[in-house]
Amino acid sequence: VLINGYYFKQITDSRANGVKLPGSREQVFGIGPGLMWKWGKDKILWVNAYRESMVRNRASADLLLNLRMAITF
């Protein structure tokens, strides 16, 4: 089990039809446990669960689940 996290902070205002939207910068911090399985020489599966905080100007969720698989071919 690993601890995973991410932080996103928008550094410029969003635009609509070329016009800046003041106060539209997004921000979010997420942290939570994760697992990684590797089998064979070329297969990896990641499963992560994140709880978000410090959310500003965007939709938020109590729990985000992320599943990712990589296969070399």
N, CA, C and O atoms as CSV, one atom per row, in Angstrom:
chain,resi,resn,atom,element,x,y,z
A,1,VAL,N,N,0.856,-1.177,0.000
A,1,VAL,CA,C,0.000,0.000,0.000
A,1,VAL,C,C,0.898,1.233,0.000
A,1,VAL,O,O,1.862,1.322,0.760
A,2,LEU,N,N,0.565,2.161,-0.852
A,2,LEU,CA,C,1.308,3.415,-0.992
A,2,LEU,C,C,0.400,4.590,-0.658
A,2,LEU,O,O,-0.824,4.481,-0.737
A,3,ILE,N,N,0.997,5.702,-0.287
A,3,ILE,CA,C,0.243,6.957,-0.138
A,3,ILE,C,C,0.429,7.744,-1.427
A,3,ILE,O,O,1.559,7.981,-1.854
A,4,ASN,N,N,-0.666,8.146,-2.043
A,4,ASN,CA,C,-0.641,8.890,-3.293
A,4,ASN,C,C,-1.292,10.244,-3.080
A,4,ASN,O,O,-2.109,10.412,-2.174
A,5,GLY,N,N,-0.933,11.197,-3.905
A,5,GLY,CA,C,-1.557,12.504,-3.807
A,5,GLY,C,C,-1.334,13.340,-5.038
A,5,GLY,O,O,-0.503,13.018,-5.887
A,6,TYR,N,N,-2.082,14.414,-5.128
A,6,TYR,CA,C,-1.911,15.368,-6.216
A,6,TYR,C,C,-2.356,16.744,-5.741
A,6,TYR,O,O,-3.152,16.874,-4.811
A,7,TYR,N,N,-1.827,17.759,-6.396
A,7,TYR,CA,C,-2.203,19.142,-6.117
A,7,TYR,C,C,-2.300,19.842,-7.457
A,7,TYR,O,O,-1.404,19.721,-8.292
A,8,PHE,N,N,-3.380,20.571,-7.665
A,8,PHE,CA,C,-3.573,21.332,-8.895
A,8,PHE,C,C,-3.958,22.750,-8.529
A,8,PHE,O,O,-4.855,22.965,-7.714
A,9,LYS,N,N,-3.282,23.722,-9.128
A,9,LYS,CA,C,-3.623,25.129,-8.939
A,9,LYS,C,C,-3.500,25.811,-10.292
A,9,LYS,O,O,-2.418,25.861,-10.875
A,10,GLN,N,N,-4.604,26.332,-10.782
A,10,GLN,CA,C,-4.630,27.031,-12.064
A,10,GLN,C,C,-3.949,28.379,-11.886
A,10,GLN,O,O,-4.259,29.105,-10.942
A,11,ILE,N,N,-3.022,28.726,-12.780
A,11,ILE,CA,C,-2.236,29.950,-12.589
A,11,ILE,C,C,-2.694,31.122,-13.455
A,11,ILE,O,O,-2.205,32.238,-13.280
A,12,THR,N,N,-3.621,30.893,-14.383
A,12,THR,CA,C,-4.191,31.994,-15.166
A,12,THR,C,C,-5.713,31.875,-15.150
A,12,THR,O,O,-6.251,30.783,-14.972
A,13,ASP,N,N,-6.398,32.986,-15.335
A,13,ASP,CA,C,-7.863,32.977,-15.360
A,13,ASP,C,C,-8.369,32.236,-16.592
A,13,ASP,O,O,-7.734,32.256,-17.646
A,14,SER,N,N,-9.517,31.583,-16.447
A,14,SER,CA,C,-10.173,30.953,-17.585
A,14,SER,C,C,-10.694,32.048,-18.507
A,14,SER,O,O,-10.820,33.205,-18.108
A,15,ARG,N,N,-10.993,31.666,-19.738
A,15,ARG,CA,C,-11.530,32.625,-20.712
A,15,ARG,C,C,-12.800,32.060,-21.330
A,15,ARG,O,O,-12.946,30.849,-21.493
A,16,ALA,N,N,-13.710,32.959,-21.668
A,16,ALA,CA,C,-14.921,32.616,-22.402
A,16,ALA,C,C,-15.034,33.613,-23.545
A,16,ALA,O,O,-15.109,34.820,-23.313
A,17,ASN,N,N,-15.048,33.119,-24.769
A,17,ASN,CA,C,-15.076,33.971,-25.962
A,17,ASN,C,C,-13.946,34.989,-25.953
A,17,ASN,O,O,-14.124,36.128,-26.382
A,18,GLY,N,N,-12.785,34.574,-25.463
A,18,GLY,CA,C,-11.613,35.443,-25.449
A,18,GLY,C,C,-11.563,36.444,-24.311
A,18,GLY,O,O,-10.626,37.239,-24.231
A,19,VAL,N,N,-12.557,36.423,-23.427
A,19,VAL,CA,C,-12.616,37.373,-22.308
A,19,VAL,C,C,-12.257,36.645,-21.016
A,19,VAL,O,O,-12.810,35.585,-20.722
A,20,LYS,N,N,-11.331,37.216,-20.246
A,20,LYS,CA,C,-10.943,36.608,-18.972
A,20,LYS,C,C,-12.121,36.584,-18.010
A,20,LYS,O,O,-12.922,37.518,-17.967
A,21,LEU,N,N,-12.218,35.501,-17.237
A,21,LEU,CA,C,-13.249,35.363,-16.208
A,21,LEU,C,C,-12.568,35.513,-14.851
A,21,LEU,O,O,-11.999,34.551,-14.334
A,22,PRO,N,N,-12.620,36.709,-14.270
A,22,PRO,CA,C,-11.947,36.914,-12.982
A,22,PRO,C,C,-12.482,35.971,-11.905
A,22,PRO,O,O,-13.676,35.675,-11.860
A,23,GLY,N,N,-11.588,35.507,-11.044
A,23,GLY,CA,C,-11.995,34.622,-9.946
A,23,GLY,C,C,-12.333,33.216,-10.385
A,23,GLY,O,O,-13.030,32.500,-9.665
A,24,SER,N,N,-11.855,32.796,-11.556
A,24,SER,CA,C,-12.217,31.472,-12.080
A,24,SER,C,C,-11.110,30.434,-11.904
A,24,SER,O,O,-11.252,29.307,-12.378
A,25,ARG,N,N,-10.035,30.780,-11.249
A,25,ARG,CA,C,-8.916,29.843,-11.103
A,25,ARG,C,C,-9.293,28.681,-10.188
A,25,ARG,O,O,-9.849,28.873,-9.107
A,26,GLU,N,N,-8.979,27.478,-10.647
A,26,GLU,CA,C,-9.306,26.265,-9.897
A,26,GLU,C,C,-8.152,25.846,-8.998
A,26,GLU,O,O,-6.992,26.187,-9.228
A,27,GLN,N,N,-8.519,25.089,-7.959
A,27,GLN,CA,C,-7.523,24.542,-7.045
A,27,GLN,C,C,-8.083,23.289,-6.405
A,27,GLN,O,O,-9.274,23.227,-6.101
A,28,VAL,N,N,-7.225,22.272,-6.195
A,28,VAL,CA,C,-7.648,21.056,-5.513
A,28,VAL,C,C,-6.414,20.308,-4.994
A,28,VAL,O,O,-5.346,20.344,-5.605
A,29,PHE,N,N,-6.584,19.643,-3.872
A,29,PHE,CA,C,-5.558,18.775,-3.286
A,29,PHE,C,C,-6.228,17.448,-2.976
A,29,PHE,O,O,-7.283,17.416,-2.343
A,30,GLY,N,N,-5.623,16.353,-3.417
A,30,GLY,CA,C,-6.173,15.030,-3.149
A,30,GLY,C,C,-5.096,14.112,-2.575
A,30,GLY,O,O,-3.933,14.173,-2.973
A,31,ILE,N,N,-5.501,13.268,-1.639
A,31,ILE,CA,C,-4.555,12.329,-1.036
A,31,ILE,C,C,-5.304,11.055,-0.647
A,31,ILE,O,O,-6.486,11.097,-0.308
A,32,GLY,N,N,-4.595,9.918,-0.701
A,32,GLY,CA,C,-5.230,8.667,-0.321
A,32,GLY,C,C,-4.346,7.470,-0.601
A,32,GLY,O,O,-3.235,7.617,-1.110
A,33,PRO,N,N,-4.834,6.286,-0.269
A,33,PRO,CA,C,-4.048,5.061,-0.445
A,33,PRO,C,C,-4.080,4.574,-1.895
A,33,PRO,O,O,-4.977,4.914,-2.666
A,34,GLY,N,N,-3.085,3.777,-2.235
A,34,GLY,CA,C,-3.034,3.192,-3.565
A,34,GLY,C,C,-2.321,1.852,-3.539
A,34,GLY,O,O,-1.529,1.568,-2.641
A,35,LEU,N,N,-2.612,1.050,-4.521
A,35,LEU,CA,C,-1.974,-0.261,-4.679
A,35,LEU,C,C,-1.429,-0.385,-6.089
A,35,LEU,O,O,-1.985,0.185,-7.028
A,36,MET,N,N,-0.337,-1.134,-6.240
A,36,MET,CA,C,0.218,-1.404,-7.548
A,36,MET,C,C,0.530,-2.895,-7.631
A,36,MET,O,O,1.182,-3.459,-6.752
A,37,TRP,N,N,0.052,-3.523,-8.707
A,37,TRP,CA,C,0.370,-4.919,-8.963
A,37,TRP,C,C,1.135,-5.003,-10.263
A,37,TRP,O,O,0.757,-4.395,-11.265
A,38,LYS,N,N,2.218,-5.764,-10.237
A,38,LYS,CA,C,2.988,-6.009,-11.458
A,38,LYS,C,C,3.084,-7.509,-11.654
A,38,LYS,O,O,3.477,-8.242,-10.746
A,39,TRP,N,N,2.721,-7.959,-12.845
A,39,TRP,CA,C,2.848,-9.371,-13.129
A,39,TRP,C,C,3.431,-9.520,-14.537
A,39,TRP,O,O,3.204,-8.712,-15.438
A,40,GLY,N,N,4.187,-10.592,-14.662
A,40,GLY,CA,C,4.902,-10.778,-15.916
A,40,GLY,C,C,5.953,-9.685,-16.075
A,40,GLY,O,O,6.313,-9.013,-15.108
A,41,LYS,N,N,6.434,-9.516,-17.281
A,41,LYS,CA,C,7.443,-8.491,-17.544
A,41,LYS,C,C,6.822,-7.177,-17.979
A,41,LYS,O,O,7.482,-6.139,-17.949
A,42,ASP,N,N,5.545,-7.210,-18.387
A,42,ASP,CA,C,5.003,-6.036,-19.066
A,42,ASP,C,C,3.580,-5.635,-18.661
A,42,ASP,O,O,2.900,-4.945,-19.421
A,43,LYS,N,N,3.125,-6.049,-17.492
A,43,LYS,CA,C,1.764,-5.713,-17.074
A,43,LYS,C,C,1.788,-5.090,-15.683
A,43,LYS,O,O,2.361,-5.652,-14.750
A,44,ILE,N,N,1.155,-3.914,-15.553
A,44,ILE,CA,C,1.065,-3.219,-14.265
A,44,ILE,C,C,-0.358,-2.697,-14.100
A,44,ILE,O,O,-0.953,-2.175,-15.043
A,45,LEU,N,N,-0.892,-2.843,-12.893
A,45,LEU,CA,C,-2.224,-2.330,-12.557
A,45,LEU,C,C,-2.097,-1.441,-11.331
A,45,LEU,O,O,-1.506,-1.840,-10.328
A,46,TRP,N,N,-2.656,-0.228,-11.411
A,46,TRP,CA,C,-2.687,0.705,-10.292
A,46,TRP,C,C,-4.140,0.920,-9.870
A,46,TRP,O,O,-5.019,1.067,-10.720
A,47,VAL,N,N,-4.391,0.939,-8.577
A,47,VAL,CA,C,-5.706,1.273,-8.022
A,47,VAL,C,C,-5.468,2.323,-6.943
A,47,VAL,O,O,-4.728,2.074,-5.991
A,48,ASN,N,N,-6.083,3.486,-7.082
A,48,ASN,CA,C,-5.907,4.585,-6.136
A,48,ASN,C,C,-7.265,5.112,-5.691
A,48,ASN,O,O,-8.218,5.137,-6.470
A,49,ALA,N,N,-7.343,5.526,-4.448
A,49,ALA,CA,C,-8.539,6.183,-3.905
A,49,ALA,C,C,-8.089,7.528,-3.333
A,49,ALA,O,O,-7.139,7.589,-2.553
A,50,TYR,N,N,-8.771,8.594,-3.722
A,50,TYR,CA,C,-8.387,9.936,-3.283
A,50,TYR,C,C,-9.536,10.621,-2.563
A,50,TYR,O,O,-10.698,10.478,-2.941
A,51,ARG,N,N,-9.200,11.355,-1.536
A,51,ARG,CA,C,-10.147,12.250,-0.863
A,51,ARG,C,C,-9.651,13.658,-1.128
A,51,ARG,O,O,-8.493,13.975,-0.853
A,52,GLU,N,N,-10.529,14.514,-1.665
A,52,GLU,CA,C,-10.126,15.863,-2.039
A,52,GLU,C,C,-10.406,16.874,-0.933
A,52,GLU,O,O,-11.361,16.739,-0.167
A,53,SER,N,N,-9.546,17.891,-0.871
A,53,SER,CA,C,-9.747,19.025,0.034
A,53,SER,C,C,-9.211,20.266,-0.665
A,53,SER,O,O,-8.664,20.176,-1.764
A,54,MET,N,N,-9.364,21.410,-0.039
A,54,MET,CA,C,-8.919,22.688,-0.595
A,54,MET,C,C,-9.501,22.923,-2.000
A,54,MET,O,O,-8.841,23.522,-2.850
A,55,VAL,N,N,-10.727,22.455,-2.242
A,55,VAL,CA,C,-11.357,22.569,-3.560
A,55,VAL,C,C,-11.914,23.973,-3.741
A,55,VAL,O,O,-12.640,24.488,-2.891
A,56,ARG,N,N,-11.558,24.580,-4.869
A,56,ARG,CA,C,-12.046,25.921,-5.172
A,56,ARG,C,C,-12.390,26.014,-6.655
A,56,ARG,O,O,-11.591,25.617,-7.504
A,57,ASN,N,N,-13.567,26.532,-6.968
A,57,ASN,CA,C,-14.025,26.793,-8.339
A,57,ASN,C,C,-14.051,25.555,-9.236
A,57,ASN,O,O,-13.733,25.639,-10.422
A,58,ARG,N,N,-14.421,24.433,-8.684
A,58,ARG,CA,C,-14.565,23.210,-9.474
A,58,ARG,C,C,-15.446,22.222,-8.709
A,58,ARG,O,O,-15.674,22.380,-7.510
A,59,ALA,N,N,-15.928,21.221,-9.404
A,59,ALA,CA,C,-16.727,20.181,-8.759
A,59,ALA,C,C,-15.824,19.346,-7.857
A,59,ALA,O,O,-14.640,19.171,-8.144
A,60,SER,N,N,-16.383,18.838,-6.777
A,60,SER,CA,C,-15.606,17.999,-5.873
A,60,SER,C,C,-16.366,16.713,-5.577
A,60,SER,O,O,-17.576,16.614,-5.784
A,61,ALA,N,N,-15.622,15.744,-5.092
A,61,ALA,CA,C,-16.219,14.453,-4.750
A,61,ALA,C,C,-15.680,14.020,-3.398
A,61,ALA,O,O,-14.541,14.334,-3.053
A,62,ASP,N,N,-16.491,13.301,-2.628
A,62,ASP,CA,C,-16.028,12.783,-1.342
A,62,ASP,C,C,-14.949,11.724,-1.538
A,62,ASP,O,O,-14.018,11.622,-0.740
A,63,LEU,N,N,-15.079,10.936,-2.605
A,63,LEU,CA,C,-14.121,9.869,-2.863
A,63,LEU,C,C,-13.964,9.689,-4.368
A,63,LEU,O,O,-14.952,9.566,-5.094
A,64,LEU,N,N,-12.729,9.676,-4.827
A,64,LEU,CA,C,-12.438,9.416,-6.235
A,64,LEU,C,C,-11.664,8.111,-6.344
A,64,LEU,O,O,-10.666,7.924,-5.648
A,65,LEU,N,N,-12.108,7.215,-7.203
A,65,LEU,CA,C,-11.409,5.956,-7.438
A,65,LEU,C,C,-10.779,6.015,-8.818
A,65,LEU,O,O,-11.415,6.446,-9.780
A,66,ASN,N,N,-9.534,5.584,-8.914
A,66,ASN,CA,C,-8.787,5.624,-10.156
A,66,ASN,C,C,-8.217,4.240,-10.411
A,66,ASN,O,O,-7.581,3.650,-9.538
A,67,LEU,N,N,-8.446,3.729,-11.607
A,67,LEU,CA,C,-7.940,2.424,-12.007
A,67,LEU,C,C,-7.175,2.620,-13.306
A,67,LEU,O,O,-7.705,3.183,-14.264
A,68,ARG,N,N,-5.918,2.151,-13.341
A,68,ARG,CA,C,-5.092,2.314,-14.528
A,68,ARG,C,C,-4.306,1.033,-14.779
A,68,ARG,O,O,-3.790,0.408,-13.853
A,69,MET,N,N,-4.227,0.656,-16.061
A,69,MET,CA,C,-3.495,-0.553,-16.415
A,69,MET,C,C,-2.544,-0.238,-17.564
A,69,MET,O,O,-2.923,0.443,-18.517
A,70,ALA,N,N,-1.326,-0.725,-17.478
A,70,ALA,CA,C,-0.344,-0.544,-18.536
A,70,ALA,C,C,0.123,-1.907,-19.024
A,70,ALA,O,O,0.507,-2.765,-18.229
A,71,ILE,N,N,0.087,-2.095,-20.331
A,71,ILE,CA,C,0.540,-3.333,-20.954
A,71,ILE,C,C,1.456,-2.955,-22.104
A,71,ILE,O,O,1.066,-2.205,-22.999
A,72,THR,N,N,2.663,-3.470,-22.078
A,72,THR,CA,C,3.615,-3.238,-23.152
A,72,THR,C,C,3.321,-4.213,-24.291
A,72,THR,O,O,3.128,-5.408,-24.067
A,73,PHE,N,N,3.292,-3.691,-25.501
A,73,PHE,CA,C,3.089,-4.585,-26.657
A,73,PHE,C,C,3.968,-4.158,-27.798
A,73,PHE,O,O,3.947,-4.779,-28.860
